[in-house]
Amino acid sequence: GGQQTDRITETNGRFSTYTWEEVQKHTKFGDQWIVVERKVYNVSQWVKRHPGGLRILGHYAGEDATEAFTAFHPDLPLVRKYMKPLLIGELEASEPSLDRQKNAALVEDFRALRERLEAEGCFKTQPLFFILHMSHILFLEAIALMMLYYLGTGWINTAIVAVLLATAQSQAGWLQHDFGHLSVFKSSRWNHLVHKFVIGQLKGASADWWNHRHFQHHAKPNVFKKDPDVNMLNAFVVGKVQPVEYGVKKIKHLPYNHQHKYFFFIGPPLLIPVYFQFQIFHNMISHRLWVDLAWCISYYVRYFLCYTQFYGVFWAVVLFNFVRFMESHWFVWVTQMSHIPMNIDYEQHQDWLSMQLVATCNIEQSTFNDWFSGHLNFQIEHHLFPTMPRHNYWRAAPHVRELCAKYGVKYQEKTLHGAFADVVRSLEKSGELWLDAYLNK
């Protein structure tokens, strides 16, 4: 660390130049370098203040992060201002712009595609889309309360109210995702502010917690030790690599060869009401996210003021958890259908396009699928261009397909039903791989 910084400025005040080999030594926490557009940055201290979270920069330590950098930041000139003090030099002239045998032609074509989509207005928001989306969420909430007010709290009415509320929660989940990705307003500040409102006041969750988790997933999807979404806490083994690894090491926290069955009991029903619920509050308190906590509390206050008058405290709590339980099923199936059946492995150092396409697939387009999945049926386009407003994914899709075809990169699209079935099938396959390794290796 120390000696490194001392020899940065040479006698004539120019920066040092580095080889890839040298950059690749700086990957440990507390000593992390990244390369963006051939410039070398020491981000060791900055990681703690990075708005996208502390781990995401570490996931790119010792690597070329140009493509991720471009994908995540809508306002590049602003971000470059923050980066100036971190600059320590650049790559030696003889070094290639890309690290580790990445295909320069593919990367260049992808960059050109992004510029073309920007020129065609694919990154411009239609405010009406998001206004209507927000309105339909508030409308569902209002209808639920009116039904209780006029029709009472009978079982059938309560069941309908629960479905309305679960739908509102799921749709608010897709909406907070839009603001979290800075894809609605031009200014990051407005996106962040409205994100806190939507995820806090409409959903009772934490914006910081979500960003920290979700950006890592986007930076390195389906990469073990980097993507929190494939950290299954030993409840499941996924992909083709992990099951064999666990089997060989004789790790058996659960009978993984039955995971495609017990998934139905501990996956979709429990993720939001139990695991996320605990994680969100733990995270807000341990990281002192008081603004998020205040928003979160405002959601609970509103919910209980509205519903205890009809149900009393006990049944209002039961209703709350039943709504979370239904929303959790919706959320898990939609988010997992594009990732779990795909390739899941350790870091392979691929270029942006190749890395995103081995880890994601699309679900065919229809008005229902768009609405039901919050346009995450276009998961490929969303992963390639996370700041693109979702009502434009369909415009980008044909261009992405074309580019994939040109370089022989597999672009997968499934039916909704087929994608759901593949989640279970892939869990079953991984379970079989585990059992085989456990018994025979």
MILO-574424 format. One line per 5 residues: number of its first residue (from 1); their letters; for each residue x, y, z of C-alpha. Coordinates in Angstrom, 1 decimal. Example, Ala and Ser with C-alpha at 12.3 -4.5 7.8 and 13.67 -1.06 7.14 Angstrom:
2
1) as) 12.3 -4.5 7.8; 13.7 -1.1 7.1
END
This chain:
441
1) ggqqt) 0.0 0.0 0.0; 2.2 2.9 1.3; 5.3 2.6 -1.0; 3.0 2.2 -3.9; 1.4 5.6 -3.5
6) drite) 4.8 7.3 -3.0; 6.1 6.4 -6.4; 3.1 7.5 -8.3; 4.2 10.9 -9.5; 7.5 10.6 -11.3
11) tngrf) 10.1 13.4 -11.4; 8.5 15.3 -14.3; 5.1 15.2 -12.6; 3.7 12.6 -15.1; 1.7 9.6 -13.9
16) stytw) 3.2 6.1 -13.7; 2.4 3.5 -16.2; 1.4 -0.1 -15.3; 1.1 -3.5 -16.8; -2.0 -5.7 -16.4
21) eevqk) 0.2 -8.0 -14.3; 0.9 -5.2 -11.9; -2.8 -4.1 -11.7; -3.9 -7.7 -11.1; -1.9 -7.8 -7.8
26) htkfg) -4.2 -5.3 -6.2; -7.4 -7.2 -5.4; -7.3 -7.5 -1.6; -9.7 -5.5 0.6; -7.8 -2.3 1.6
31) dqwiv) -5.6 -2.5 -1.6; -7.8 -2.4 -4.6; -7.1 -1.0 -8.1; -9.4 -0.9 -11.1; -8.9 0.2 -14.7
36) verkv) -11.4 2.3 -16.5; -10.8 3.5 -20.1; -7.1 2.6 -19.7; -6.7 4.7 -16.6; -5.6 3.1 -13.4
41) ynvsq) -7.5 4.1 -10.2; -6.7 3.2 -6.6; -10.1 2.7 -5.0; -9.0 1.2 -1.7; -10.4 4.1 0.4
46) wvkrh) -13.2 5.1 -1.9; -15.0 1.8 -1.6; -16.4 2.8 1.8; -18.0 5.9 0.2; -19.1 4.5 -3.1
51) pgglr) -22.8 5.1 -3.6; -23.2 1.7 -5.3; -22.0 0.0 -2.2; -18.7 -1.2 -0.9; -18.4 -4.6 -2.4
56) ilghy) -19.2 -3.9 -6.0; -15.8 -2.1 -6.6; -14.0 -5.0 -4.9; -15.7 -7.4 -7.4; -13.8 -5.6 -10.1
61) ageda) -10.5 -5.1 -8.3; -7.5 -5.9 -10.5; -9.8 -5.9 -13.6; -10.9 -3.7 -16.4; -14.2 -2.2 -15.2
66) teaft) -14.9 0.1 -18.1; -18.0 -1.7 -19.3; -19.5 -2.0 -15.8; -18.7 1.7 -15.2; -20.5 2.8 -18.3
71) afhpd) -23.5 0.5 -17.6; -24.2 1.7 -14.1; -23.6 5.5 -14.2; -26.1 7.6 -16.2; -24.1 10.8 -15.6
76) lplvr) -20.6 9.9 -16.6; -19.1 13.5 -16.4; -20.3 13.8 -12.8; -18.7 10.4 -11.8; -15.4 11.3 -13.5
81) kymkp) -15.2 14.3 -11.2; -15.2 12.0 -8.2; -12.7 9.7 -9.8; -10.0 12.4 -10.5; -8.4 12.2 -7.0
86) llige) -8.2 8.4 -7.3; -6.2 8.3 -10.5; -2.7 6.9 -10.1; -1.7 6.3 -13.6; -2.5 4.5 -16.8
91) lease) -1.8 1.3 -18.7; 1.6 1.1 -20.5; 1.2 1.9 -24.2; 2.1 -1.7 -25.2; -0.6 -3.2 -23.0
96) psldr) -4.0 -4.1 -24.6; -7.0 -2.1 -23.5; -8.8 -5.3 -22.3; -7.6 -7.7 -19.7; -7.6 -11.5 -19.9
101) qknaa) -8.1 -12.5 -23.6; -11.4 -10.7 -23.9; -12.6 -10.2 -27.5; -11.9 -6.6 -28.4; -14.1 -6.7 -31.5
106) lvedf) -17.1 -7.8 -29.5; -16.5 -5.2 -26.8; -16.2 -2.5 -29.4; -19.4 -3.6 -31.2; -21.2 -3.6 -27.9
111) ralre) -20.0 -0.1 -27.1; -21.2 1.0 -30.6; -24.6 -0.6 -29.9; -25.0 1.3 -26.7; -24.2 4.6 -28.4
116) rleae) -26.7 3.8 -31.2; -29.4 3.0 -28.6; -28.6 6.3 -26.8; -28.9 8.2 -30.1; -32.2 6.5 -30.8
121) gcfkt) -33.6 7.7 -27.5; -33.8 4.3 -25.8; -32.4 5.8 -22.5; -35.1 8.6 -22.5; -38.0 8.1 -20.0
126) qplff) -41.7 8.5 -20.9; -42.9 10.2 -17.6; -46.5 9.1 -18.4; -45.5 5.4 -18.1; -44.2 5.8 -14.6
131) ilhms) -47.0 8.1 -13.5; -49.6 5.5 -14.6; -47.6 2.7 -13.0; -47.5 4.5 -9.7; -51.2 5.4 -10.0
136) hilfl) -52.3 1.8 -10.5; -50.4 0.8 -7.3; -52.1 3.6 -5.2; -55.4 2.7 -6.9; -55.2 -1.0 -5.8
141) eaial) -54.4 0.1 -2.2; -57.4 2.5 -2.2; -59.8 -0.1 -3.6; -58.7 -2.5 -0.9; -59.6 0.0 1.8
146) mmlyy) -62.9 1.0 0.2; -63.9 -2.7 0.0; -63.3 -3.1 3.7; -65.2 0.1 4.4; -68.2 -0.8 2.4
151) lgtgw) -68.3 -4.6 2.3; -66.8 -5.5 5.7; -64.3 -8.1 6.8; -65.8 -11.4 5.7; -63.6 -14.2 4.5
156) intai) -64.2 -13.7 0.8; -63.8 -10.0 1.0; -60.6 -10.4 3.0; -59.2 -12.8 0.5; -59.9 -10.3 -2.4
161) vavll) -58.3 -7.5 -0.3; -55.2 -9.7 0.3; -54.8 -10.4 -3.4; -55.2 -6.6 -4.2; -52.6 -5.7 -1.6
166) ataqs) -50.2 -8.5 -2.7; -50.5 -7.2 -6.3; -49.8 -3.6 -5.1; -46.8 -4.8 -3.2; -45.4 -6.8 -6.2
171) qagwl) -45.9 -3.9 -8.6; -44.4 -1.5 -6.1; -41.4 -3.9 -6.0; -41.0 -3.5 -9.8; -41.4 0.3 -9.5
176) qhdfg) -38.8 0.7 -6.8; -36.4 -1.4 -9.0; -36.8 1.3 -11.7; -35.8 4.1 -9.4; -33.1 2.1 -7.8
181) hlsvf) -31.5 1.7 -11.2; -31.6 5.4 -11.8; -33.7 4.8 -14.9; -36.6 7.3 -14.4; -35.3 10.8 -13.8
186) kssrw) -32.3 12.5 -15.4; -30.8 13.4 -12.1; -29.5 10.6 -9.8; -30.6 12.6 -6.8; -34.2 12.6 -7.8
191) nhlvh) -34.1 8.8 -8.5; -32.6 8.2 -5.1; -35.2 10.4 -3.4; -38.2 8.8 -5.0; -36.6 5.3 -4.6
196) kfvig) -36.6 5.9 -0.8; -40.3 6.9 -0.9; -41.4 3.9 -3.1; -39.4 1.2 -1.3; -39.8 2.8 2.1
201) qlkga) -43.3 4.2 2.3; -45.0 1.9 -0.2; -43.2 -1.3 0.8; -41.6 -0.9 4.2; -38.1 -1.8 3.0
206) sadww) -34.7 -0.1 2.8; -33.3 1.5 -0.3; -29.7 1.2 0.8; -30.1 -2.5 1.6; -31.6 -3.1 -1.8
211) nhrhf) -29.0 -1.2 -3.7; -26.1 -2.8 -1.9; -27.5 -6.3 -2.7; -28.8 -5.7 -6.2; -25.9 -3.8 -7.7
216) qhhak) -23.6 -6.7 -6.8; -25.9 -9.0 -8.6; -25.8 -6.9 -11.7; -22.1 -6.4 -11.6; -21.3 -10.1 -11.4
221) pnvfk) -24.5 -12.1 -12.0; -24.4 -15.8 -11.0; -20.8 -15.5 -9.9; -20.1 -17.3 -6.6; -18.8 -15.1 -3.8
226) kdpdv) -19.8 -12.0 -5.7; -23.5 -12.2 -6.5; -25.5 -12.3 -3.2; -28.4 -13.9 -5.1; -26.6 -17.2 -5.6
231) nmlna) -25.5 -17.3 -1.9; -28.1 -19.9 -0.9; -27.0 -20.1 2.7; -26.5 -23.8 2.3; -30.2 -24.4 1.8
236) fvvgk) -29.7 -25.2 -1.9; -26.9 -26.1 -4.3; -27.1 -24.4 -7.7; -25.5 -24.7 -11.1; -23.1 -27.5 -12.1
241) vqpve) -20.0 -26.5 -10.1; -21.2 -25.9 -6.5; -23.1 -29.2 -6.2; -20.1 -31.3 -7.2; -17.9 -29.2 -4.8
246) ygvkk) -20.3 -29.7 -1.9; -20.6 -33.4 -2.7; -16.8 -34.0 -2.9; -16.4 -32.2 0.5; -19.3 -34.3 1.9
251) ikhlp) -21.3 -31.2 2.8; -24.9 -32.1 3.5; -26.8 -29.4 5.4; -30.0 -30.6 3.8; -30.7 -33.5 1.5
256) ynhqh) -29.9 -31.6 -1.7; -31.1 -34.4 -4.0; -34.7 -33.4 -2.8; -34.1 -29.6 -3.1; -36.5 -29.3 -6.0
261) kyfff) -39.3 -30.5 -3.7; -38.4 -28.6 -0.5; -37.9 -25.5 -2.6; -41.7 -25.1 -2.6; -41.7 -24.9 1.2
266) igppl) -38.6 -22.8 2.0; -38.0 -20.8 -1.1; -41.0 -18.9 -2.4; -43.0 -18.8 0.8; -40.2 -17.6 3.2
271) lipvy) -37.9 -15.4 1.3; -39.7 -12.1 1.8; -41.7 -12.6 5.0; -38.8 -14.3 7.0; -35.4 -13.9 5.4
276) fqfqi) -35.7 -10.4 3.8; -37.8 -9.1 6.7; -35.0 -10.0 9.2; -32.2 -8.9 6.9; -33.7 -5.4 6.2
281) fhnmi) -34.1 -4.5 9.8; -30.8 -6.0 10.8; -29.1 -4.0 8.0; -30.7 -0.7 8.8; -29.9 -0.9 12.5
286) shrlw) -26.3 -2.3 12.1; -25.4 0.3 9.4; -27.3 3.1 11.1; -29.5 3.9 8.1; -31.8 6.1 10.0
291) vdlaw) -33.4 7.8 7.0; -34.4 4.4 5.6; -35.6 3.3 9.0; -37.8 6.4 9.2; -39.4 5.7 5.8
296) cisyy) -39.8 2.1 6.8; -41.6 3.0 10.0; -43.9 5.3 8.1; -45.1 2.3 6.1; -45.9 0.3 9.2
301) vryfl) -47.6 3.3 10.8; -49.8 3.8 7.8; -50.6 0.1 7.4; -51.6 -0.4 11.0; -53.6 2.9 11.2
306) cytqf) -55.6 1.7 8.2; -56.1 -1.9 9.0; -56.3 -2.3 12.7; -59.6 -0.3 12.7; -61.1 -3.1 10.6
311) ygvfw) -59.3 -6.2 11.9; -57.8 -5.3 15.3; -54.1 -5.7 15.9; -53.8 -9.5 15.8; -55.7 -10.0 12.5
316) avvlf) -54.0 -7.0 10.9; -50.7 -8.7 11.6; -52.0 -12.0 10.1; -53.2 -10.1 7.0; -49.9 -8.3 6.7
321) nfvrf) -47.9 -11.6 6.8; -50.3 -13.3 4.4; -49.8 -10.5 1.9; -46.0 -10.8 2.2; -46.3 -14.6 1.8
326) meshw) -48.2 -14.2 -1.5; -45.9 -11.4 -2.7; -42.9 -13.6 -1.9; -44.1 -16.4 -4.3; -44.6 -13.8 -7.0
331) fvwvt) -41.2 -12.2 -6.4; -39.2 -15.5 -6.2; -40.6 -17.1 -9.3; -40.1 -14.0 -11.5; -36.6 -13.2 -10.2
336) qmshi) -35.3 -16.8 -10.3; -36.8 -17.8 -13.7; -34.1 -15.8 -15.5; -31.1 -16.8 -13.4; -31.2 -20.1 -11.5
341) pmnid) -31.4 -22.3 -14.7; -28.5 -20.4 -16.2; -24.7 -20.9 -15.8; -23.6 -20.4 -12.2; -19.8 -20.5 -11.6
346) yeqhq) -16.8 -18.8 -10.0; -15.3 -15.7 -11.6; -14.5 -16.3 -15.3; -13.4 -12.7 -16.2; -15.7 -12.4 -19.2
351) dwlsm) -16.6 -9.3 -21.1; -19.9 -7.6 -20.1; -22.0 -9.0 -22.9; -20.8 -12.6 -22.6; -21.0 -12.6 -18.8
356) qlvat) -24.5 -11.2 -18.7; -25.8 -13.7 -21.4; -24.5 -16.8 -19.8; -26.3 -15.7 -16.5; -29.6 -14.5 -17.9
361) cnieq) -32.4 -15.5 -20.2; -35.6 -13.7 -21.5; -39.3 -14.7 -21.2; -41.4 -14.1 -24.3; -43.1 -10.7 -24.6
366) stfnd) -46.8 -10.2 -24.0; -48.8 -7.5 -22.3; -49.4 -9.8 -19.3; -45.8 -10.9 -19.1; -44.6 -7.3 -19.2
371) wfsgh) -46.9 -6.3 -16.4; -46.6 -9.5 -14.3; -42.8 -9.4 -14.3; -42.2 -5.6 -14.3; -40.6 -6.0 -17.8
376) lnfqi) -38.0 -8.4 -16.3; -39.1 -10.8 -19.0; -36.5 -8.7 -20.9; -33.9 -9.7 -18.3; -31.1 -9.8 -20.9
381) ehhlf) -31.6 -6.2 -22.0; -32.1 -5.1 -18.4; -28.8 -6.6 -17.5; -26.9 -5.2 -20.4; -28.3 -1.7 -19.9
386) ptmpr) -29.4 -1.4 -16.2; -30.1 2.3 -16.5; -32.5 2.0 -19.5; -36.1 2.7 -18.7; -38.0 -0.6 -18.9
391) hnywr) -40.6 0.6 -21.4; -37.8 0.7 -24.0; -36.3 -2.8 -23.6; -38.4 -4.2 -26.5; -36.7 -1.6 -28.8
396) aaphv) -33.2 -2.7 -27.8; -34.0 -6.5 -27.9; -33.7 -7.0 -31.7; -30.3 -5.2 -31.8; -29.0 -7.3 -29.0
401) relca) -30.1 -10.5 -30.7; -28.3 -9.4 -33.8; -25.1 -8.7 -32.0; -25.3 -12.1 -30.1; -25.8 -13.9 -33.4
406) kygvk) -22.8 -12.2 -34.9; -20.5 -13.5 -32.2; -22.2 -16.8 -31.5; -23.3 -15.8 -28.0; -26.4 -17.7 -27.0
411) yqekt) -29.6 -15.5 -26.6; -32.2 -17.6 -24.8; -35.9 -16.8 -24.7; -38.6 -19.1 -23.0; -42.3 -19.2 -22.3
416) lhgaf) -43.3 -18.1 -18.8; -44.5 -21.6 -18.0; -41.3 -23.2 -19.4; -39.2 -20.8 -17.4; -40.9 -21.7 -14.1
421) advvr) -40.6 -25.4 -14.9; -36.8 -24.8 -15.6; -36.3 -23.5 -12.1; -37.5 -26.8 -10.6; -35.7 -28.8 -13.3
426) sleks) -32.4 -27.1 -12.7; -32.7 -27.6 -9.0; -33.3 -31.3 -9.5; -30.3 -31.6 -11.9; -28.0 -29.8 -9.4
431) gelwl) -29.3 -32.0 -6.6; -28.5 -35.1 -8.7; -25.0 -33.8 -9.4; -24.5 -33.3 -5.7; -25.7 -36.8 -4.8
436) dayln) -23.5 -38.4 -7.4; -20.4 -36.5 -6.1; -21.4 -37.2 -2.5; -21.7 -40.9 -2.9; -19.0 -41.6 -5.6
441) k) -16.3 -38.9 -5.5
END
